[in-house]
Amino acid sequence: MERMTESVAVIGAGSWGTALAMVLADNGHEVRLWGHNPNQINEINEYKTNKKYLPEVLLPEGIIGFSHLEEALEGVNAMVLAVPTKAIREVIRKINSIRKEPLTVVHVSKGIEPDTLLRISEMIEQEISVNILDSVVVLSGPSHAEEVSLRHPTTVTVSSKNMNAAEKIQDLFINHNFRVYTNPDLVGVEIGGALKNIIALAAGITDGLGYGDNAKAALITRGLAEIARLGIKMGASPLTFSGLTGIGDLIATCTSVHSRNWRAGNLLGKGHKLQEVLDNIGMVVEGVRTTKAAKQLAKKYDVNMPITDVLYDVLFNDVNAKDAVDLLMARGKKNEMEDFTNVLEGELNLVNGDNR
């Protein structure tokens, strides 16, 4: 594939930011990878490694490390934002004070901000000047950094209010290892990517309890119904949840040892306390924070989210993990088709032009 090469800044030198920097460098782009740790940046530049996050991986020559934001952003038209949700506002404020020219922001994090209940694209729009922000594009889907860095086949989706910008980002990233689709449903893509982390925590708990495949299959299936119920109420297309950022991301995150959320849930299921689990993982577990936001969203939109409710109690009310699973199993009788009816109604509303 012939393409125009560009300079692209990747803000965040963790596992996901580094893996995406590798995709961009493989495509011939000059990649400016920013991290706040000078020792890490020196390692990237001198040895072409990032051993804390991606051990045994050699980085392409096209990746240059920067520890100063202003230098990393110099001369770029697109920036990949790969920092945890809780750091989004701080980083964007710094960029807003530095940057003068229009910039396309590609965010690749998956979360919702508690209390404000804003999606990441909305947080970015709040914090950056309209004179600087060209477009916000989200890149999401079933994509473990460990596998992307090994150039294993991976497929993701990009979405934006500005689909021309999304298509440009599609061209920037796509190659024979990293396939990129477009999807105009920005709300659905962000909600699916964020809420699947909650279900992955719960799936890890069932594995930690030793409950096996039956329990995990049920959690994934009912978890998808739970995500779709809320997403549709928030204006998402029901079709999105049957795609890469719905069922695709859910399967990858609920079934892989690469998933921080699954690993955290697994430790919780084995009896470890939350802070002990977070210390053990050593990286941000987005599902913990997102569980708070999802519980608040369920109340705001009057949506039944039983998995989220019991997980919240395990995380923040010190409820025993086994007792929480037993509580889920003891719920009253229900017709499974009710959820499918809601999805079909959402599809009909889309066909009839109801954007909610």
N, C-alpha and C positions, 0 to 999 in steps of 0.2 A: 504494500500500500504506500503510494507516494503521499507525503504530507509536508506542510510547511513547518519547519522547526521553530520553536519559541523558547523564551526564557520563562520558567514557571517557578513561583515560590511555593514551597510546602512548609507550612507553619506547624511544627510539632514533629519531633524526631523520635517518637515512640515506634512501636512495631508497625502500626497501620500507616502512619505517615511515611516511614521509611520504605515499606513495601510499595506504596503508591509512587513514591519517588523513583523506585526501580522501574516501574511500568513506564513512567514518563521518560526516563533515561534510555530505556530500551527502544523507545520510539524516536530517539534522536534529539530530544529536547534538552536544553541546559536546565538543570534542576538546582534550585537554591534551597537547601534543606536547613531550616532554622530550628535550633534547640536552645534551651536556657542554660544547659550545662556545658561550660567551655571544654571540659575534659572529654566529654562525649563528642563534641564537634571536632576537637583535635584528632580523636580516634578515627572519625569518619574521613577526615581529609588526609591523614597520614597513612592509615592502614586500610582504608576502604572497608571497614567493618563497623558494626553496631552491636557488639556482643551481648550487651545487657538485654536487648529486645529481640534480636534475630541472630543468635549464635550460629556459627558455621556458614553464614551467608557472606559472600563477597559482593560488595556494591559496585555498580558500573562506574566507569570513569566520569560519566556525565553528571554525577552528583557532587555538588560542592557544599560543604557545611558552613553555616554562619551562626554566630552567637549574638549578632546585633540585628534587630528587626529592620532597621532602616536600610542596612546594606543588603539584606535578603530581598527586600521589596524593590530595590532599585531596578528600573527598566522592565518590570514585568507587567503584563496585562491581566494575568490570571493568577489566583492564589488558592491553594488547597489548604483548608483549615482543618487540621487533624489533632485537635486538643480535646480533653474531656469537656463535657457539657458545663461543668461548674467553672471552667476557666474561660469559656467563650466570651463573656462580657469584658473581662479584664483585658484579654488579648485584642479584641476588636477596638476597645477604647484606645489602646496604645497605637494600633494601626491607624485609627482615625486621626490621631494627633500627628502622625508621621506623613501619611499619604496625601498627595495633592491631586493626582490624576485618577481618572475613572478606573475601576478595578472589578473584575468578575470574581466573586467569592464562591468557591466550591467547598461546601462543608460535607464532611464524611463521618461525623460523630452521630450517635444514635441515643437521643434522650429527650426528655421534656423537663422544663424548669418547674420545680415545685412552687406553689403559691401563685406565681404569675400564670402558670399553666400554659406557657408559650412554647411553641415548637422552636427548634434551633434557628430556622430561617427567619422567624419573627423576632427572635432575640437579636440576630445580626442586624436586621432592618431598624430596630430600635436604637442601636448603638453607633451606627455609622452614618455619616452625612450623605444626603441624597446626591450631593455633588461628586462624591467619591464612589459610591456604590453603582456599578453598572448593572449587575444582575446577581442574584443568589441562585446557585444550582446545588442540588443535593445529589450525592452519589451514594447509593445504598444497594444492599443485596447480600446473598450468602457468600461471604468472602473472608476467610481467615487469613490474616497477614502472613502466617507461617507458610501457607500453601501458595499464596500469591508471590512471595519472595523466592520460592522454588520454581516459579513459572509453571505451576500446575494450572490446568484449564479452569477458568473462573468466569462467571457471568454476573453482571451487575446492571443496575438501572440508574439513569440520570433523569432528574425532573426539575422544573422551574416554572415560574409564572411567565418567563420569557423562553419559549421553546427554541428560538433561534440560538440563544445562549446555550441551552442544553445540548443542542446538536453540535455546537462548536466544542463543547467539553467532551462529547462522545467521540469526535474526531481526534481530540487531543490524547485520549487514553486507549482507544480500541486497537488491539493487535491480535495475532493468532493465538495468544494465550489468554488474553483479557478481553472478553466480548462485552460490549456495552449496548444496552437497549435504551430507548427513551420512553417516558411515560408522563403524560401531562397532569397526572393527579398528584400534585405536590403534597397535599394533606395526607392522602393515603400512604404515600411512600414514606413520609416522616413518621406517621403514627405506627405503621407496620414495623419499621426499623427500631423504634423506641420500645414498643410494648412487647416485642418478642423476647426481650431480655428478662422480663418478668416471668414469662412462661419457662424460659431456660433455667432460671433459678429454681422454680418449682420442679422441673424435670430432674435437675441435679439432686434435689432433696429426695425424690422417690428412688433415685439410683443409690443415694447414700443410705437409705433405709433398706435397700436390698429388695425392692418391690418388682424389679424386672421390666420386661418389654410391654406387658399388658398395661401397666400403670402409666408408663411413659407415652405410649400410643394414645391413651385416653387423654392425658394432659395436653399433648400437642393438638389433638382434634378439638377438644373443648376450649383450649387456649385460643385457637384460631377463631372460634365462634365468639369468644369474649372480645378479642381484638377487633373483629369486624363489627360487632354491635356498637362499640364506642366509636370506631372510625366512621361508620355510616352516619351516626348522630352528629359527628363533627363536620360532615360534608364530604367525606371521602367516597370514591367510587367503590362499590362492593367488589368489582372485578379485580381491583388492585390486590386484594388479599388472597386471591388465588394465584398470584404471580410471584416474581422473584423476591420482592420486598415483603411478601406475606408468607405463604406457606414455604417458599424456598428458604428464606432467612430463618424461619422458625425451625425447620428441620435441621439446618446446619448448626444452629446455636444450641439446640436441645440435645444433640446427639454426639457432639464432638468434645474431646478432651482439650482441644485448642480454645474452647469457649471459657472465658473467665467467669461468666455468669453460671454456666453449668458447674464449673469447678467449685465456685463459692457455694452453690446449692448443695453439691455433693458433700462438702465439709459440714455444712449445717445439718444435713441428714445424718451424719455420723456423730452428731452431738456437740460440735464445736460452737462457741459463741460467736456472734457477728463480728466483733472487733478482732478477735483472734483469727477469724477467716480472712478479713480484709488485710490484716498484717501478713498473713501467709501468702496471699495472692500477690501482693506487692505492686499491683497496678489497679487502676480505677475499675470498679465493678459497677457499670452504669445502671444495671437493673435495680440496685438498692435504692438509689435516688429516684429512679423512674417509678418505683412502686409507690412512693409517697405522692408523686404527681398524678399517677393513674387513679389512685383512690380518691383524690380530690376531683379529678375529671369525672369519675363515675358518679359522684354526688352531684356535681354541677349539671350533668346531662341526664341524670336519673337513669343510669344504665346498670344493670345487674352484672357484677364482675366478681363472682365467688372465689376464683383462684387468686385474684389480686387481694381480696379481703383477707383470706387466710394467710397468704404470704406476708402481708403487712403485719399481721399479728405475730408471726414467727420472727420477723425482723425487728419489730419495734415494741412489741408488748410481751416479749419473752415467752410466747406460747410454744410448747413442745412440738417439734416437727411432726412426730407420729400422730399426736392428738389433732394437729391441723389437717392432716390427710384423712384421718378417720372422720373428722367433721365434714369434709367435702363429700365423702362416700355416704354419709348419713343424711344428706339433704333430701328434701321431699321429692316425690315423683314429678317427672316432667316429660313432655313430648319433644324428642330431638328435632322434629320437623319445624318447630317454632322458629328456630334460628335460620333454617333454610328459607322459610317464608319471609322473614325479615330481609334476607339477602335478595330474594327475588323481587320483593317490593322496591328495594333500592335500585335494582337494575331497571325496573319498569319506570321509576321516577326519572332515571337518567335518559331513557329512550324518549320519555315525554317532555324532556327539557327542564325538569325540576332540578335546579342546582343547589337547593336548600341554602 
